[in-house]
Amino acid sequence: MTPERLAKIRAVLNRRQPDLTVINDEVHKGRNLAAIMRTCDAVGIDHMHIVEPKEGYRSFRGTASGSNKWVEVSTYDSVSQAIKSVKSAGMKVVAAHLDERAVDYRSIDYCQPVALLMGMEKEGVSEEALSLADETVVIPMQGMVESFNVSVAAAIILAEAQRQRQVAGMYETGRLSESHYQRRFFQWAHPQVSRFCDGKGLAYPPVNAEGEIIDGASWYRQTAQGIV
């Protein structure tokens, strides 16, 4: 690994925001999911949640400029499961939806733990999801159309979340737990080995200060012999 590559990985991991995420409530167009994932990576989100559409969707892998390598994804059969997951982590759920309680998206404090809930194309956020959301927000519109594309709306709101967090200095120091940081570092630095270990249920081998696997030849040999 080059020193430049090592520095890049560490710098990006140090800016990751473990208490900011997105829930996609049955967003079914692959290009929209890919665009949202790309935005998540851009603003420092490490983990995205997807409620699988009942009608299915096309695969979005390979259409996000490689962002699927950098953002973890959890999938759920129902939006209640996804919301329960983020709330158990202490996050407030903010739905992008126009209703009687909706406020301007810029009035929300995104420095608090927040999960942004985005709804399905055309239909928007489901009634079930709205009943579980803590707040709803809207993006003011000045034209004839009533809403932005779901991926564009997510990008606009997340850009405001990034702005607030930058002002608050939340990108200046690492915020991931040590175990999470080390796991993600290895996955990014050694993607093939990490996939092998995950598939075999093996612990990742230790790395040195330069990010290289310590005594890699010995580890590979022991793995091949079934010793590890």
Short mmCIF file of the C-alpha atoms (twelve columns), coordinates in Angstrom:
data_MODEL
# 
_entry.id   MODEL 
# 
loop_
_atom_site.group_PDB 
_atom_site.id 
_atom_site.type_symbol 
_atom_site.label_atom_id 
_atom_site.label_alt_id 
_atom_site.label_comp_id 
_atom_site.label_asym_id 
_atom_site.label_seq_id 
_atom_site.Cartn_x 
_atom_site.Cartn_y 
_atom_site.Cartn_z 
_atom_site.pdbx_PDB_model_num 
ATOM 1   C CA . MET A 1   0.000   0.000   0.000   1 
ATOM 2   C CA . THR A 2   1.342   3.431   -0.898  1 
ATOM 3   C CA . PRO A 3   1.662   6.092   1.808   1 
ATOM 4   C CA . GLU A 4   -0.804  8.217   -0.158  1 
ATOM 5   C CA . ARG A 5   -3.398  5.444   -0.197  1 
ATOM 6   C CA . LEU A 6   -2.920  4.803   3.520   1 
ATOM 7   C CA . ALA A 7   -3.309  8.497   4.327   1 
ATOM 8   C CA . LYS A 8   -6.449  8.753   2.187   1 
ATOM 9   C CA . ILE A 9   -8.160  5.803   3.879   1 
ATOM 10  C CA . ARG A 10  -7.330  7.064   7.363   1 
ATOM 11  C CA . ALA A 11  -8.440  10.614  6.548   1 
ATOM 12  C CA . VAL A 12  -11.809 9.461   5.205   1 
ATOM 13  C CA . LEU A 13  -12.427 7.109   8.125   1 
ATOM 14  C CA . ASN A 14  -11.621 9.918   10.546  1 
ATOM 15  C CA . ARG A 15  -14.410 11.984  8.980   1 
ATOM 16  C CA . ARG A 16  -17.056 9.263   9.106   1 
ATOM 17  C CA . GLN A 17  -20.228 10.154  11.024  1 
ATOM 18  C CA . PRO A 18  -21.571 7.098   12.898  1 
ATOM 19  C CA . ASP A 19  -24.699 8.945   14.089  1 
ATOM 20  C CA . LEU A 20  -25.925 10.127  10.685  1 
ATOM 21  C CA . THR A 21  -27.636 7.762   8.255   1 
ATOM 22  C CA . VAL A 22  -30.368 7.348   5.641   1 
ATOM 23  C CA . ILE A 23  -33.326 4.965   5.537   1 
ATOM 24  C CA . ASN A 24  -34.699 4.271   2.067   1 
ATOM 25  C CA . ASP A 25  -38.372 3.331   2.419   1 
ATOM 26  C CA . GLU A 26  -38.903 1.091   -0.633  1 
ATOM 27  C CA . VAL A 27  -36.990 3.326   -3.044  1 
ATOM 28  C CA . HIS A 28  -37.137 1.035   -6.054  1 
ATOM 29  C CA . LYS A 29  -35.143 2.651   -8.858  1 
ATOM 30  C CA . GLY A 30  -31.570 1.456   -8.936  1 
ATOM 31  C CA . ARG A 31  -30.153 4.757   -10.133 1 
ATOM 32  C CA . ASN A 32  -31.805 6.591   -7.232  1 
ATOM 33  C CA . LEU A 33  -30.408 4.184   -4.651  1 
ATOM 34  C CA . ALA A 34  -26.987 4.481   -6.271  1 
ATOM 35  C CA . ALA A 35  -27.138 8.281   -6.206  1 
ATOM 36  C CA . ILE A 36  -28.220 8.323   -2.552  1 
ATOM 37  C CA . MET A 37  -25.396 5.958   -1.667  1 
ATOM 38  C CA . ARG A 38  -22.916 8.204   -3.469  1 
ATOM 39  C CA . THR A 39  -24.167 11.190  -1.495  1 
ATOM 40  C CA . CYS A 40  -23.899 9.213   1.753   1 
ATOM 41  C CA . ASP A 41  -20.238 8.538   1.077   1 
ATOM 42  C CA . ALA A 42  -19.650 12.175  0.111   1 
ATOM 43  C CA . VAL A 43  -21.005 13.546  3.404   1 
ATOM 44  C CA . GLY A 44  -19.307 10.927  5.571   1 
ATOM 45  C CA . ILE A 45  -22.139 8.468   6.174   1 
ATOM 46  C CA . ASP A 46  -20.763 4.960   6.670   1 
ATOM 47  C CA . HIS A 47  -23.981 2.943   6.913   1 
ATOM 48  C CA . MET A 48  -27.191 3.144   4.856   1 
ATOM 49  C CA . HIS A 49  -30.485 1.301   5.430   1 
ATOM 50  C CA . ILE A 50  -32.700 -0.099  2.686   1 
ATOM 51  C CA . VAL A 51  -36.258 -1.352  3.069   1 
ATOM 52  C CA . GLU A 52  -36.626 -3.716  0.136   1 
ATOM 53  C CA . PRO A 53  -39.492 -2.774  -2.211  1 
ATOM 54  C CA . LYS A 54  -42.341 -5.265  -2.287  1 
ATOM 55  C CA . GLU A 55  -42.346 -4.987  -6.074  1 
ATOM 56  C CA . GLY A 56  -38.581 -5.480  -6.268  1 
ATOM 57  C CA . TYR A 57  -35.907 -3.298  -7.878  1 
ATOM 58  C CA . ARG A 58  -33.002 -3.535  -10.265 1 
ATOM 59  C CA . SER A 59  -29.554 -4.026  -8.820  1 
ATOM 60  C CA . PHE A 60  -27.708 -0.779  -8.164  1 
ATOM 61  C CA . ARG A 61  -24.234 -2.236  -7.839  1 
ATOM 62  C CA . GLY A 62  -21.724 -0.705  -10.207 1 
ATOM 63  C CA . THR A 63  -23.718 2.469   -10.796 1 
ATOM 64  C CA . ALA A 64  -22.547 4.558   -7.844  1 
ATOM 65  C CA . SER A 65  -18.976 5.345   -8.922  1 
ATOM 66  C CA . GLY A 66  -17.780 2.607   -6.567  1 
ATOM 67  C CA . SER A 67  -19.610 4.047   -3.552  1 
ATOM 68  C CA . ASN A 68  -20.960 0.608   -2.653  1 
ATOM 69  C CA . LYS A 69  -17.386 -0.257  -1.637  1 
ATOM 70  C CA . TRP A 70  -17.362 2.467   0.992   1 
ATOM 71  C CA . VAL A 71  -20.885 2.510   2.451   1 
ATOM 72  C CA . GLU A 72  -22.259 -0.470  4.351   1 
ATOM 73  C CA . VAL A 73  -25.867 -1.426  3.686   1 
ATOM 74  C CA . SER A 74  -28.421 -3.116  5.928   1 
ATOM 75  C CA . THR A 75  -31.592 -4.420  4.302   1 
ATOM 76  C CA . TYR A 76  -34.989 -4.982  5.899   1 
ATOM 77  C CA . ASP A 77  -38.321 -6.529  4.989   1 
ATOM 78  C CA . SER A 78  -40.277 -3.720  6.649   1 
ATOM 79  C CA . VAL A 79  -39.735 -0.065  7.441   1 
ATOM 80  C CA . SER A 80  -40.624 -0.679  11.088  1 
ATOM 81  C CA . GLN A 81  -37.576 -2.947  11.370  1 
ATOM 82  C CA . ALA A 82  -35.309 -0.285  9.887   1 
ATOM 83  C CA . ILE A 83  -36.659 2.441   12.142  1 
ATOM 84  C CA . LYS A 84  -36.393 0.226   15.196  1 
ATOM 85  C CA . SER A 85  -32.740 -0.405  14.330  1 
ATOM 86  C CA . VAL A 86  -31.759 3.266   14.098  1 
ATOM 87  C CA . LYS A 87  -33.820 4.269   17.118  1 
ATOM 88  C CA . SER A 88  -32.126 1.579   19.189  1 
ATOM 89  C CA . ALA A 89  -28.874 3.367   18.297  1 
ATOM 90  C CA . GLY A 90  -30.290 6.603   19.709  1 
ATOM 91  C CA . MET A 91  -31.153 8.292   16.420  1 
ATOM 92  C CA . LYS A 92  -34.087 10.574  15.721  1 
ATOM 93  C CA . VAL A 93  -35.985 9.720   12.528  1 
ATOM 94  C CA . VAL A 94  -36.615 12.709  10.258  1 
ATOM 95  C CA . ALA A 95  -38.862 11.970  7.270   1 
ATOM 96  C CA . ALA A 96  -38.742 13.993  4.064   1 
ATOM 97  C CA . HIS A 97  -42.479 14.434  3.625   1 
ATOM 98  C CA . LEU A 98  -45.006 17.242  3.257   1 
ATOM 99  C CA . ASP A 99  -47.695 17.112  5.942   1 
ATOM 100 C CA . GLU A 100 -49.218 19.424  8.529   1 
ATOM 101 C CA . ARG A 101 -46.273 19.087  10.905  1 
ATOM 102 C CA . ALA A 102 -43.522 19.492  8.304   1 
ATOM 103 C CA . VAL A 103 -40.883 22.197  8.830   1 
ATOM 104 C CA . ASP A 104 -38.215 23.675  6.574   1 
ATOM 105 C CA . TYR A 105 -35.421 21.099  6.343   1 
ATOM 106 C CA . ARG A 106 -32.863 23.737  7.373   1 
ATOM 107 C CA . SER A 107 -34.510 24.229  10.769  1 
ATOM 108 C CA . ILE A 108 -33.555 20.748  11.987  1 
ATOM 109 C CA . ASP A 109 -30.488 20.224  14.166  1 
ATOM 110 C CA . TYR A 110 -28.513 17.624  12.219  1 
ATOM 111 C CA . CYS A 111 -25.698 17.622  14.763  1 
ATOM 112 C CA . GLN A 112 -27.857 15.353  16.887  1 
ATOM 113 C CA . PRO A 113 -28.031 11.648  15.949  1 
ATOM 114 C CA . VAL A 114 -30.312 11.612  12.899  1 
ATOM 115 C CA . ALA A 115 -31.655 9.081   10.416  1 
ATOM 116 C CA . LEU A 116 -33.073 10.731  7.290   1 
ATOM 117 C CA . LEU A 117 -36.063 8.793   5.980   1 
ATOM 118 C CA . MET A 118 -36.650 8.965   2.224   1 
ATOM 119 C CA . GLY A 119 -39.774 7.566   0.583   1 
ATOM 120 C CA . MET A 120 -40.613 5.652   -2.551  1 
ATOM 121 C CA . GLU A 121 -40.668 7.383   -5.906  1 
ATOM 122 C CA . LYS A 122 -44.093 8.999   -6.557  1 
ATOM 123 C CA . GLU A 123 -45.808 7.559   -3.466  1 
ATOM 124 C CA . GLY A 124 -43.335 9.044   -0.970  1 
ATOM 125 C CA . VAL A 125 -42.884 7.934   2.636   1 
ATOM 126 C CA . SER A 126 -45.347 5.214   3.662   1 
ATOM 127 C CA . GLU A 127 -48.036 5.782   6.274   1 
ATOM 128 C CA . GLU A 128 -46.415 3.175   8.504   1 
ATOM 129 C CA . ALA A 129 -43.110 5.012   8.360   1 
ATOM 130 C CA . LEU A 130 -44.720 8.382   9.036   1 
ATOM 131 C CA . SER A 131 -46.408 7.028   12.133  1 
ATOM 132 C CA . LEU A 132 -42.977 6.059   13.484  1 
ATOM 133 C CA . ALA A 133 -41.047 9.172   12.390  1 
ATOM 134 C CA . ASP A 134 -40.177 11.822  14.968  1 
ATOM 135 C CA . GLU A 135 -40.333 14.804  12.604  1 
ATOM 136 C CA . THR A 136 -41.078 15.639  8.972   1 
ATOM 137 C CA . VAL A 137 -39.275 18.154  6.789   1 
ATOM 138 C CA . VAL A 138 -39.820 19.778  3.398   1 
ATOM 139 C CA . ILE A 139 -37.620 21.536  0.881   1 
ATOM 140 C CA . PRO A 140 -39.239 24.835  -0.177  1 
ATOM 141 C CA . MET A 141 -40.250 24.776  -3.843  1 
ATOM 142 C CA . GLN A 142 -40.482 27.843  -6.096  1 
ATOM 143 C CA . GLY A 143 -41.633 26.290  -9.354  1 
ATOM 144 C CA . MET A 144 -44.515 24.337  -10.851 1 
ATOM 145 C CA . VAL A 145 -43.347 20.893  -9.772  1 
ATOM 146 C CA . GLU A 146 -44.246 19.747  -6.269  1 
ATOM 147 C CA . SER A 147 -41.132 17.814  -5.302  1 
ATOM 148 C CA . PHE A 148 -37.549 16.966  -6.159  1 
ATOM 149 C CA . ASN A 149 -36.412 13.558  -7.314  1 
ATOM 150 C CA . VAL A 150 -35.808 11.408  -4.213  1 
ATOM 151 C CA . SER A 151 -32.053 11.241  -4.723  1 
ATOM 152 C CA . VAL A 152 -31.817 14.991  -5.317  1 
ATOM 153 C CA . ALA A 153 -33.903 15.689  -2.211  1 
ATOM 154 C CA . ALA A 154 -31.655 13.436  -0.142  1 
ATOM 155 C CA . ALA A 155 -28.570 15.244  -1.447  1 
ATOM 156 C CA . ILE A 156 -30.005 18.678  -0.610  1 
ATOM 157 C CA . ILE A 157 -30.908 17.688  2.945   1 
ATOM 158 C CA . LEU A 158 -27.663 15.824  3.572   1 
ATOM 159 C CA . ALA A 159 -25.661 18.798  2.295   1 
ATOM 160 C CA . GLU A 160 -27.292 20.863  5.048   1 
ATOM 161 C CA . ALA A 161 -26.483 18.154  7.586   1 
ATOM 162 C CA . GLN A 162 -22.856 18.224  6.437   1 
ATOM 163 C CA . ARG A 163 -22.745 22.034  6.645   1 
ATOM 164 C CA . GLN A 164 -24.042 22.041  10.207  1 
ATOM 165 C CA . ARG A 165 -21.637 19.319  11.278  1 
ATOM 166 C CA . GLN A 166 -18.681 21.053  9.672   1 
ATOM 167 C CA . VAL A 167 -19.504 24.280  11.508  1 
ATOM 168 C CA . ALA A 168 -19.701 22.279  14.745  1 
ATOM 169 C CA . GLY A 169 -16.289 20.689  14.091  1 
ATOM 170 C CA . MET A 170 -17.686 17.170  13.871  1 
ATOM 171 C CA . TYR A 171 -15.399 16.233  10.952  1 
ATOM 172 C CA . GLU A 172 -12.235 17.371  12.675  1 
ATOM 173 C CA . THR A 173 -11.699 14.362  14.964  1 
ATOM 174 C CA . GLY A 174 -12.360 10.668  14.457  1 
ATOM 175 C CA . ARG A 175 -15.782 9.584   15.706  1 
ATOM 176 C CA . LEU A 176 -15.845 5.858   14.940  1 
ATOM 177 C CA . SER A 177 -15.252 3.411   17.777  1 
ATOM 178 C CA . GLU A 178 -11.831 1.776   17.678  1 
ATOM 179 C CA . SER A 179 -13.243 -1.647  16.767  1 
ATOM 180 C CA . HIS A 180 -15.422 -0.195  14.007  1 
ATOM 181 C CA . TYR A 181 -12.530 1.874   12.667  1 
ATOM 182 C CA . GLN A 182 -10.198 -1.129  12.537  1 
ATOM 183 C CA . ARG A 183 -12.806 -3.326  10.851  1 
ATOM 184 C CA . ARG A 184 -13.584 -0.730  8.177   1 
ATOM 185 C CA . PHE A 185 -9.905  0.055   7.671   1 
ATOM 186 C CA . PHE A 186 -9.147  -3.568  6.919   1 
ATOM 187 C CA . GLN A 187 -12.145 -3.877  4.574   1 
ATOM 188 C CA . TRP A 188 -11.007 -0.843  2.603   1 
ATOM 189 C CA . ALA A 189 -7.291  -1.618  2.661   1 
ATOM 190 C CA . HIS A 190 -7.618  -5.360  1.938   1 
ATOM 191 C CA . PRO A 191 -10.995 -5.921  0.235   1 
ATOM 192 C CA . GLN A 192 -10.234 -9.369  -1.171  1 
ATOM 193 C CA . VAL A 193 -8.843  -10.706 2.105   1 
ATOM 194 C CA . SER A 194 -11.724 -9.232  4.089   1 
ATOM 195 C CA . ARG A 195 -14.258 -10.891 1.794   1 
ATOM 196 C CA . PHE A 196 -12.412 -14.186 2.163   1 
ATOM 197 C CA . CYS A 197 -12.402 -13.885 5.959   1 
ATOM 198 C CA . ASP A 198 -16.062 -12.899 6.067   1 
ATOM 199 C CA . GLY A 199 -16.986 -15.867 3.928   1 
ATOM 200 C CA . LYS A 200 -15.004 -18.269 6.112   1 
ATOM 201 C CA . GLY A 201 -15.984 -16.669 9.409   1 
ATOM 202 C CA . LEU A 202 -12.342 -15.823 10.161  1 
ATOM 203 C CA . ALA A 203 -11.021 -12.880 12.149  1 
ATOM 204 C CA . TYR A 204 -9.100  -10.338 10.092  1 
ATOM 205 C CA . PRO A 205 -5.326  -10.694 10.434  1 
ATOM 206 C CA . PRO A 206 -3.496  -7.864  12.240  1 
ATOM 207 C CA . VAL A 207 -1.902  -5.058  10.244  1 
ATOM 208 C CA . ASN A 208 1.142   -2.916  10.951  1 
ATOM 209 C CA . ALA A 209 1.435   0.863   11.065  1 
ATOM 210 C CA . GLU A 210 1.754   0.948   7.280   1 
ATOM 211 C CA . GLY A 211 -1.544  -0.901  6.883   1 
ATOM 212 C CA . GLU A 212 0.050   -4.123  5.641   1 
ATOM 213 C CA . ILE A 213 -0.848  -7.568  6.990   1 
ATOM 214 C CA . ILE A 214 1.758   -8.596  9.559   1 
ATOM 215 C CA . ASP A 215 3.731   -11.595 8.281   1 
ATOM 216 C CA . GLY A 216 1.263   -12.014 5.452   1 
ATOM 217 C CA . ALA A 217 3.036   -15.007 3.918   1 
ATOM 218 C CA . SER A 218 2.768   -16.948 7.174   1 
ATOM 219 C CA . TRP A 219 -0.906  -16.011 7.578   1 
ATOM 220 C CA . TYR A 220 -1.751  -17.126 4.024   1 
ATOM 221 C CA . ARG A 221 0.112   -20.401 4.536   1 
ATOM 222 C CA . GLN A 222 -1.644  -21.136 7.824   1 
ATOM 223 C CA . THR A 223 -4.987  -20.266 6.283   1 
ATOM 224 C CA . ALA A 224 -4.392  -22.634 3.395   1 
ATOM 225 C CA . GLN A 225 -3.529  -25.365 5.904   1 
ATOM 226 C CA . GLY A 226 -6.612  -24.642 7.981   1 
ATOM 227 C CA . ILE A 227 -4.579  -23.572 11.008  1 
ATOM 228 C CA . VAL A 228 -6.011  -20.047 11.315  1 
# 
